[in-house]
Amino acid sequence: MNNKLSLRKTRIIVNVLFIIALIFVGLLMNSRLNTLLYRFTEGQVARQAEAVADNASQALMTELVSLKNKSAALESGKEHLDEVMHVLVPSYDHMQLGLLATDGTAVYGKEVSAVDFMGIQSSFRGRGMISFNTSKGLLFSYPVYNGVNIKYVLYELCPAEYISEDFSISCYEGIGRAMVVSHDDELIIPFENASNEDIDFFGRSEVKAVCEKLKTELEKRTSAAKYLSLPEGGRYIFMSDIPSTDFILTGFVDYDTAAPGAENIILLVACVYVMIILLFIIGAVYLIITADKVHDNDELIKAKELAEEASRAKSDFLASMSHEIRTPINAILGMDEIILREYDEPALRQYALNIRNAGNTLLSLINDILDFSKIESGKMELIPVEYEMSLVIYDLVSMMKPRAEKKGLSLIVKADGNIPRVLYGDNIRIKQCILNILTNAVKYTETGSVIMRVDFENIDEQHISLRISVKDTGIGIKPEDIERLFTPFERVDEQRNRNIEGTGLGMSIVMKMLAMMGSKLEVQSEYGKGSEFSFSIVQEVRSRSPMGDYEKNYIHNMEAEVAYREQFTAPDAHILIVDDIEMNLSVAAGLLKNTEIGIDTALSAKAALELTEKKEYDVLFIDDRMPGMGGVDMLRELREQEGNPNSGKPCIVLTANAIAGAKEKYIEDGFEDYLSKPIDAAELEKTLLRYLPKEKVIHTKEHSVTPVRRVTNEPDHRSVEELKPYIGSDDRLYDAVQTLMKRIR
């Protein structure tokens, strides 16, 4: 009895310590994710501030250009000075036009002192200038020449009380409130519709401290932003140099406006951790209770009934929760990928890589549960495509060979080279079935080998029976345990296999997937000597040419992929890409970078429709599922706008919907063509070649898929420099090596 109590206390202490460790890791990860989100958003705000600064520069320089034109008119009509000055009406009624002689006296208009406006002296030296005086206003000045000499300075003065009305900045894209100040912090152009509270905000000590840091940052870059936590809520303070002026754009934006949805990401991470902790607590409590029951001989039958009931509850619970868990995990991995792309700090990248590795491990376990629950609920779909069996075999060997070699096992592949090269079927599900069988074979084999055989039998001219078998020299299975092998969450010979990891779902998923494809799994096993798993599946033949050696065929395909080049350039063409996810827009634009096409993007159908009214495009790519107005609704509205220059332009749908009949449905809805996600660069270019105006397309001399080098049995010691003529620029060579390295891994 004492031993039982001691064991129970030990289990409870271990579980409590593990839960505390999980909570600590969760808090640490949450804090780190907060920091990364702040940094990412600071970069976004800084870039938007730079765009607003460019707009402010354009507004100020437009006035200066107008003054330059008036100066030119004054030079050409200098004999009739008074008449010309009367004609040169300022842009606004309250703007004061004047002309100063070289001694500073007013020839026309009011006299303006160079002491008040330092820019007048620069204009007498031949430069157009913008000057500011707190009490008098904003002065635009420009020299007037008499031959090669400067005779006058022409100016327009905007009184201080009208500066906000004429030049206040209209912010956009959530940039908040922005104003123009001098390097000495003199307010030149206040916020649009500014209140005293907005102006006083920058007088606070903590805000001043942040602004000083931002000024230091502007010495190294054109714009900067920093997050500031305040009692009334977090804000991002930003600064940006205004091009062609001595002024600075500064302002602030609320945290919720700058980083919409960020709190949801953090909440999702917290929810995932809470669910993991709850699952662990439930499991720990269940194990402790079950262990107590097992030790009590009088209640063994009752303990068994409780275990079976708990197992059923666990199966139902995990099947339903896997959907909910998978969504936040994907959000975490997506944000982690953005961090890896945006930041180069070694320590930060290492943390991000650790998050990705841990997330992928967790995701692979949950994917098994999700596949199982999909099959059970009848929601699993088969998606047949054309594929090469040699590539499937190579992928399987690449994934399993390192595992086998790590255990000292031989992975032997015997593939019939006469298998037709191109087949038609769901290669993803076939590969998943084989991978699960191979994984089990390696997992339960300690010495010897694992042999995979791939051969076929002809059924008729269009179909073959593809035969797969996996034989191992592992521990084998008892005859009475073979049926339990396909029971979800069950593992055979539990006492002997207690140290082997897994969910217990793999073979159950294989059996059910094969049933969906009209096949079944055959098992032959001798306990202690090994097992053989096999199945046959009917596949349609698309190319009768034999696949040959799967390794050489894979290398040939890889070389063709590496050597791919853009098929054309079209610098005069313009396209519009519409998608509610900014990452998707970046991917599409990146794929077309080398074609030199002019690309505009929009994050919503409404924004896209506004762009189509202002600019004519050659082709429009539209996402089918967007919040608010979807792609089909946008297309319908675009077609109905008679005055829109793009109402008759080719529209191609971008969609992740790849099920059978999807393309026909979109064509019926009015789209000219269909591209599925993830976007294939070659297909994207082929689509553009079909719809871009022929006169705007410049075909490249080398755009076909050409092997970089021919595969031979002889070693090739050519250097990278010798390979460059086959590939092109250093960027292409770098991309090619990166692609190969990813495939090798």
N, C-alpha and C positions, 0 to 999 in steps of 0.2 A: 504493500500500500504506500509506504514511504517513497519507494522508487518511482511509483506511478506519479505521485504528487511532485517529486523533484523533477521528473522528466517534463511534466506539464508546465511547471514554473520556468524551466529552461526554454521551452518552446515559446512561451509568452514573452519572455525577456528578449529573445532573439527577434521575434516578430515586431515588438515595440521599437527596438533599436533600428531595425530595417525601415520601419515606417518613418521614424524621425529622420533617417538618412535621406529617404525619398523626399520628404518635405523640404529639407535643407537644399537638396539639389534643385527642386522645383523653384524655390525662392531665388537661388543663385541664377538659374536660367532665366527666370522672369526679369530679374534686375538687368542681366546682360542684354536681353532682348529689348528692354526699354531703352537702354543706352544706344543700341544699334538703330532703333527706330528714330530716336532723336537725331542721330547723325545723318541718317538717310534723308529725313525730312528737312534738316538744315540745308543740305545740298539742293533739294528741290526748291525751297524758298529762295535761296540765293540765285538760282537760275531764273526763276520767275522775276525776281527783283531786277536782274540785269535786263530782261526784256522790257520791263516797265521803264527803266532808265533810258533805254534806247528810244522809247516812245516820247519821253520827256525831252530828250535831245532833239528829236525830229521837230517837235512843236516849237522849241526855242530857235532852232536853226532855220526853220521855215520863215520865221519873222525876220531873221538876219538876212536870209536870201532875198526876201522882199525888199529890204532896205538896200541891198546891193543893186538890185534892178533899178530902184529909184535913183541911186547914185549914178548909174550908167545913163539914165535918162537926163539927169541934171548936167552931166558932162557934155552930152550932145546938144543940149539947149542952153548953154551957159550965157549966150547973148541976151536971152530973155529970162533971166533968173527968176524974177517975181512971178511971171506967168507960169513957169514950169513948177515952182513951189506950190502954187495954188492948185495945180492939177494933181500933184502927188499927195493924194488924200491918204491918211493913215488907215491901217486895217480896221481899227475900232474908233468910234466917235470920240472916246475920251483919250486916245493916244495923242500926244503932243509932238508935232513935227517941228524940227528946227535945223538951222544951218549955222555952224560956227566957223569964224575965220581963224587963220593960223595964230593970231594973237589972243584967241579965246573969246573975242567979242561975238555977239549974236548978229549974224547977217539977216537971219529970218527966224522968227519965233522968239522963245524966251532964252535968256542966257543961262547956260548950264556950266557949273564949275568943275574943272578937272580934279579939284580937291575932293568933291563929293563923289565923282565917278572916275576912278583911275583908268578905266578903259578908254577915255577920250584921248589920253596921251598915246596909247597904243594905236589908236585909229589914225592919229597924226603921223605915226610911223608906218602906216600902210596896212594895218590889220583891222578886220571887222571884229568887234568885241561886244560882250554882254557884261554890263556892270550893275551892281546893286547897292542901293543906299537905303538903310532901314526906314528913314522918314520920307524920302523923296520918291523911291520906287525903283523900277527896273528899266535900265537904259540900253538901247541897241544903237551902236554907232558904227559908221562905215566911212572910209575916206572918199573924197571927190577929187579927181585928178584934173589938172590942166596940163595936158601933154604928159611929161614924165614926172612932174612935180605935183605934190598934194596942195590943193588950194583951200579946200574946205573939209569939214567933217559934218556929214549929214547924220542926224539922230532922230530916234523916236523914243519918247519917254512914256512908260506906262506907270501912272501914279500908284503909290503903295496900296491905296484902297481898292484898286481894280485888278491887282495881280492875281488874286485868288479866282476872280471871275473869268479872266482871260486865259490863265495858264494852269489852273489846278489840274491835278492828275486824276484821271478816271482809272481806277484799278480794275483788274480782271483776274479770273482763275484763282480766286481765293487769296490774293496777295495782301488783303486787308487794307490798311490806311498808309498812304505814302506821301511824303512831302520833300521839297527841295531845300537844302541848307548849304551854307558856305562851309569852308574848312574850319572857320572860326565859330561854327554852330549858330550863325545868324539865320533866322528863318526867312527864306526868300519866297517860296511858294508853299502855302500851307496845304493841309489835307483838303480834299474835296468835301464840302459840307462839314468843315472842321468845327468841333466844339472846343470850349476852353479846357474841358477834361482831357481831350486828345492831346492838346498842346502841352498841358501841365504834366502829362505822363512822362515826357522826356526830361522833366526837371527832377525826377526822383533819383536818389543817389544810386540805387541798384541799377537803374536803367543807364545812367551816365557811365557807370563802370563798364557795363557791357558795350556801350557805344565806343568807349576808348579802345577796347580790345578789337572791335570791328574795324576801327580806323587803322590799327596796326596790321590787321589782315589785308586791308586794301592796298598796303604797300607791296604785297606779293601777288594779289589777284584783283580782278575788276569788281567782284561782288563777294559778299560774305553774309552769313546769318548765324544766330546763336539762340538756343532755347533758354528762357528765363522763367523760373517757377515763381509765381506771385500768389498772394492770398486770394485774389479774385479769379485765379486760373492761370494756366501756363500760356506764355506768348513767345513767338519767335520774333526777335528784333533783327532787322536786316539793313544793309547798306550796300550801295553800288555807285561807282563813279559814273557820272553822266558824260558820255562821249562828246568831244569838241567843246567842253565847257570846263570851268574850274569849280563846278558845283557837285554836290553829293546828293543822291537819293537815299532817304532813310525812312523808316516806318516800322510797323509791327503788324503781325497777323496772329489771330487766336489759334491755339493748339488744335482745337477741334476742326477749324477751317483748313489748316495746313495739312493735317494728317487725319482725314476722315477714315473711320474704320479701324484706326490703330488700336483703340481700346478693345475692339472686338477680337483682334488677333491675340492680344495679351490674354483676354478672357478665354479664348479657345485653348490656348496653351495651359492655362490654369485648370480648365475643365478636363483636359486630357489627363493631367497629373492627378486631379481629384478622383477621376474614374479609375485610374491605375491603382491608386491607394485603396479605394473602396473595394476593387476586385481582389487586391492582395489581402485586405482585412477579411473579406468574405471567405476567401480561400483558406486563410490561416485559421479562422474560427472553425470552419468546416473540418479542416484536418485535425485540429485539436480535439473537437468533439468526436470525430470518427475514431481517432486513435484511442480515446478513452473507452469508446464502445467496444472496439476490437479487443482491448485488454480484459473486458468483462465477458467471460464465457457464457453467462446466463442470458446475455442480450445480443448474441451474434446475429441472430435472424433479424431482429429489429434494426441492428446497425446496417445490415445488408440492404434492407428495404429503404432506409433513410439515404444510403449512398446512391441507390438507383434513382430515387426521386430527385436527389440533389443533382445527379448527372443530367437528368432530363431538363431540370430547371436551368442548369448551366448551359446546356446546348441551346435552349430557346433564348436565354438571355444574351449569350455571346453572338448568336446569329442576328439578333435585332440590333444589338449595340455596335456591331462591327461597322454598320453603315454610318452611325453617328461618330464613331471614333475616327474612321478613315478621313472624314472631311477636315477636321482640325489638323490631323497629321499632314495632310496634303498642303494645308495652308502654311504650316510650319516649314515644310520642305521648300515650298515656293518662295517664302520670305528668305529662307537660308540661301537659296540660289541667287536671289537678288544681292544679298550681302557679299557672296563670293564674287559676283561680277563687278560690284561697285567699289570694293575696298581691297587694297593691296597690303595692308599691315599684316606681317607674318603671324603674329599671335592671334589676331582677330580671325584670319583665314583658318588657322588651326582649330580655333573654337568652332567656327562654322562647319568645317569638315567633320569634326567630331559629332556635331548635331546631325549632319546629313547621314553619317554612317549609322548612328543610333536610330535615327528616324527610319532609314531604309530597312534596318533589321526588324524594327517593330512593325513596319508596314507589310513586310513579307509574311509575317505571322498572321496579321489581320486579313491579308488578301486571301489566305487559305480559308479562313472563316467566312469571308465575304463570298468567295466562290461557292463554298458549300451551301451557304444560305440562299444564294441566287439559284442554285440547282434545286434545292428543296422547295423554293417558292415558285419555281417554273419561270424565272426571269432571265435565266442564262440564254444567250443567243449565240448561234454559230454564224460566223462571218467568213464565208469562203472567198479566197483570193487566189490568183496565180502565184506560185512559189516554186523555188528550186530546192529539191530534197537535199542536195549537196550542202546548201547553206544551213539547213536545219541541223544536219549531222555535225557540221563544223561547230556551230554554236553550242550544241550539246557537249561535244568533246572539250571545247574551250572552257566550259563551266565546270565539268566534272573531273577532268584530268588532274588539275591541281589538288583537288580533294583526295582523289585516289592515291596520288603519289605521296601526299603528306602522311597517309597511313601505310605506305609501303606496298600498295596494291598495284597490279597491272590492269590498265583499262584498255581492252582490246576491241577494236571496231572492225567488223567484217561486213562491208557494204558492197552489194552487187553493183558493179559499174555500169550494167546495162539498164538500170532503172531509168525510165524516161526522165529527161532533164527538167521539164516544166510540168507541174501538176496543178490541179485546181481543188482546193479544199480549205478548211480552217487550219492553217499551219500552226497558228499560235496555240490552239487547244491540243493538237497532236504533239507539239513540242512539250507542252506542259505535262501531258500524260507520261511521255518518255522520261522527262526530267524527274518526275516524282518517283518513277520506278528505279531509275539509276541512283537517285539519292538514297533510297532505301537500301539498295544493293550495297553501295559503298558504306552506308551507316552500319549495317549489320554484318559486314565482312571484316575480319581482323587480319587474315592472311590469304594469299593466293591471288585471285584475279576476278575481274568483272568483264564479261564478254557481251557486247551488243551486236546483234546481227540485224541487217536490213536487207530484205530481198523482196521479190514480187512474183505474182502470177498474172498472166493476161486473162482478162474476162472477155473483152471484145476490143474492137479497134479504138474505142474512145475511153475505155475504163480498164484499170488494173486493181488487183488486190494487193495492197502494201502490207508486208508482213514484218513485224517488229518483235524481237525477243531479247531479253536481258537475263543472262545466266551468271550466278555468282557462286563462290565457294565459301559462303557464310555459314551462319549457325543453323539455317533451315527452320522449318515450321512444323510443329506437331500437327497431325491430321485433324485433331479436334479443335485446333486453333485457327484453321484456315478461314472458317466462316467469320470468326471474330475480327479477322484482318480488315474486313470491310465495314466494320461498325464504327461510326463516328466517335472520336475522343477515346477510343479503346486502343490499347497496345498489347500485343501478344507476349507471353512469357515475361511478364512485368518484373519478376524477381531477377531474372538474368539480364534484362535490358534496362534496369533502373537508371543507369548513367547516360542513356542515349536520349538526346534532346528531340523535341518535335511536338506537334499539336495532336497527333493521332488522326489527322484528317486526310492525309495524302492519298492513301489507297482508296478511301471512300470516294474522294473527288474523281480519281482516275476511273473508277468503275462507273460512276454516274455520267461522266463526260463521254466515255466510250459508248454507253447506252444511247446518249443523244445522237451519236454519229453512226448508230446501227451496228455496233460491235460489242465485244465483251472481253474481259480479261481472263486468261487461262493461267492457272497456277499449278506447277509441279514442284514438289519439295520433299526432301529427305532430311529429317531432323538430324542436325550435327554435321551434315555434308554440304548443304547448299540448296538453292531454289532457282527456278526458272519461271519468269513472267513473260507472257507473250500475248499479242493480239493482232488481228488482221482488220484492215479498214479499206473500203472501196474509195478510190480517188479517180477523178476525171483526168484524162491525159490532154495536155495542151501542146506539148512538143515531144515527138517520139525519139528525138536524138538522145543517145545515152548520156548519163551525167558524168561518167568516167570517174577519175580520182577526185574525191570530194575536197581534199586539201588544195590541189592545184586549181580546181574550179573556183574555190573560194578566193584564192590569191588573184586569179584572173579578174574576178568581179571587183575585188578591192582596188586593183590597179585602174580599172576602168572608172571607178568612182573617184579616185584621187585625181585623175587627169581631166576631170570634167571642167569645162570653161564656159563662161557666159556665151550665149549664142548670138547676142547682138548688143548694140548700144542704141539709145534713142534720146539724145540730150534735149531734143525739142518737144518730146512727148511729156504729157502731164497726166497723172493718175491720182485717184482719191481712194484711201483705204479707211474703212469704218469698222471699228471694233471697240467694245466697252472695256476691254482689258488692255492697258497701256503696254504690257509686256508683249502681247500679240502684235501690236503695231510696230514695236521695235524689231521683232523678228522678221516681219514681212518687209520692212524697209531695209533691214540688213541684208536679206537675201537678194534684193535688187540693187544694192549699192553700186556694183560694178557696171550696171547697165546705163548709169548716168541719167535715168529717168527722173523727172521732177515729181516728187511725192508729197502730197498733203495728207494729213491724217485727222480723224475726228473720233472722239470718244463716245458719241451718241448719235442717233439718227437725226435728232433735231439740229445739232451742230453741223452735221453733214449737209442737211438740206439748206442751211444758211450759206454754207460754202458754195454749193452748186448754183445758187442764185447770183453769186459774185464772179465766178470763174468757170471757164469751160474746160472740161477734162476729156481725155480720150477714152479712158476705161475707168469704171468704178468697181471696187471690191467691197462687198457689204457682208458683215457678219449676220447670221440669221437670228441669233438669240441675244437681244439686248434689252436692258430694263426700260420700261416705258414703251417706246415704239420699236418693234422688231424689224428685222431686215425686210420681210415680205411687205409689211405695212409701209415702210419707207419707200420701197420700190413703187408701190401702188400710188403713193402721194407724188413721188417724183414724176411718174408718167402722166399724171393728171395736170401738172403745172405747165400750161402751154407756153408761157413766156420764159421758162427755165431753159438755159442753153444746153442743159444736160438731160433733158427729158427723153431724148431718143438715143442716148449714148449706151454702149454695151455695159451691162451690169452683171458681174459674176458673184455668186454667193460663196462666202467662206463659212465652212461649218464643220463641226466635229461629228455630225450625224452621218455615219457611214453605212447605215443598214441598207438592206436591199430596197430598191424603189425610191430612195431619197432623191437621187439625181433627177429622175423623171418628175417627181413631185415639184421640185424647185423650177424646172424648166416650164412646167405647166403653170406655175405661179407668175411667170414672166421673165425670169432670169435667162440670160443668154447662155450661161455656162455654170459649172460647178467645180469647186476645189475643196477637198477635204483637209481637215487639220489632223496631225501636224502638216504644215505646208511643205511640199517637196519643191526644191528650187528649180529643178529641170521642168516639172509640170507647170510651175508658175510662169517660167519663161515661154514655154510652148503656148500656153494660153494667151499671153500677151502678144506673141507673134501672130496669133489668129485674129486678134481684134484691134491692134494698133494700126493707124493709117500707114500704108506701105511706104509713103514718101518720108515718114519720120523714122523709119527703121534702117539702121546701118548694120548689116550682117558682118560678124567677125570672121576673119579668115580661118581660124581654127576654133570650131565650137563643138565638134563631134566628140564622142567618148573614145579616146585613143589610149591604149595601154602605155604607161610610162616606160616599161621595159618588158621584154618577152621572158616568160618563165622557162628556164633551161635547167639541165642538171649540172651545168658548169658554174662555179662560183663567179660572182661579178664583184670586183673590187672598186668600181667607179666611185668617185667621191661625190659629195653633195653638190660641189660646184659643177661637176660634169652633168649632173641630173637637172640643173636649173633650166637649160634650154628646152627640156621636155615639159617643164611645169610652168615657167614664166617668172613672175616677180617673186621677191623674197616673201611677200605676204602669202602668195599662193603656196609656195613651198612649205611655209610654216603651217598653214591650214591643212595641207596634205599630211604632214607628219603628225599633227594633232589628231586627225581623223584615224590614222593607222594606230596610234598609241591607244586611243579609246577602244578600238576594236580588239587590240591585243589584250588589254586589261579585261 
